[in-house]
Amino acid sequence: HEQAAVALRKSLDIDATQVSAWVSLAAALLQLGRPEDAENACDGAIARDPDIADAWQIRAMVLAGRDDFVGAAAAFSRTIEIAGENGALRANLGVTLFKSGAFHEAQRNFDAAMALEADADEIVEMARLCRFVVAGLDGDMARVAAISRELAGAAEADTLFKTALLCLDWAGHKGPAALIGQTWASLRPGNLEARHMADAAMGRPVERQPAAFVAQHFDGMAEQFDEKLVGRLGYRGPEEIRALMADWMQPDGSLDVLDMGCGTGLCGPVLRPYALRLIGVDLSDGMLAKAREGGLYDELRCADLVDTLRQPGARWDMIVAGDTFPYVGTLGDVFDGAAKALKPGGWLIFSTEAAEGDGVTLRGNGRYAHGRGYMADLAAGRFEIIERRSTMLRREAGVALEGDYFLMRKL
């Protein structure tokens, strides 16, 4: 692709009127991971021929890649206007409209895509989700229940309910999200995730996620966890923790380190150079199995965080909790335990999702946000806040999720 891009650029330097060369250059640059240059090449083609469908389609892909779904939808619409009806293009337009929150318009495009390419499994699946979300948005819970019964198993229905709830909550439709949550919980009365997500969608105060729910949730995603969190959601937690530590301590392998909520062991490579002894704790056996494959931990335990901190004789130089507290809730007993388990001068490093106020909020996505005032109150008299860094924690539905990384030291 690099050689092709160079050759096309040379050709265009000689004759910039070659519309097909501009389009080929845009395609090559997109393949090379240079979306801004690809968009410029699309502009070059469109400036010379406004009715070049391929250039509009590549532009749509570039815009979707940067989460400009409104712009991408407009570009896909223009592509269809020029090229004519096509099932894949209609489906792509439906996806971008869905991601922009235009759910009813998205459904119309998925219906059109289904009529053109009814045998495409991915279109069928996305169209079902869209119909489900629209039914929730319309308050038609009978239709919601009927669509859920189309699926073969309870696990697929649970995924449909959760995804729809999150989409509606993200788009600001709190009422329909709450209705979806209530319906899910009523149809699956024994499902802990359904109950928790319904509580979150309805804004009910829930101080702590049930441990069994947390374990169940992460066991189900252990195999794809690293790829999803780091690859698709842009999670940089280990790098942020590495940067905090590098400014205040030496990686001399002398510390007793506890990785709370270690998950698959993403922080293991960061913590190992500092650790004489590195222990990981998590509620999910599935996550711990993946962490064990890395071979970086001296011990991995399936246990509750607070129970671990309260163990007799537990003494740590450093306790780390990367992307853990959003799944915990209120943190009073966690800080009580950490204050007792850390040695004098010991380090506490963790991340929190940003809250609008100073307290603890159960958000519609089922995770907890912690206000800075709340964290300062927990630290008072026990920990010195050495550093707090505000940053993007991850991307969620194309939007940056902001939060804080804290470095505290036991007084």
Secondary structure, 3 states (H helix, E strand, C coil): CHHHHHHHHHHHHHCCCCHHHHHHHHHHHHHCCCHHHHHHHHHHHHHHCCCCHHHHHHHHHHHHHCCCHHHHHHHHHHHHHHHCCCHHHHHHHHHHHHHHCCHHHHHHHHHHHHHHCCCCHHHHHHHHHHHHHHHHHCCCHHHHHHHHCCCCCHHHHHHHHHHHHHHHHHCCCHHHHHHHHHHHHHHCCCCHHHHHHHHHHCCCCCCECCHHHHHHHHHCCCCCHHHHHHHHCCCCHHHHHHHHHHCCCCCCCCEEEEEECCCCCCCHHHHHHHEEEEEEEECCHHHHHHHHHHCCCCEEEECCHHHHHCCCCCCEEEEEECCCHHHCECCHHHHHHHHHHEEEEEEEEEEEEECCCCCEEECCCCCEEECHHHHHHHHCCCEEEEEEEEEEEEEECCEEEEEEEEEEEEC
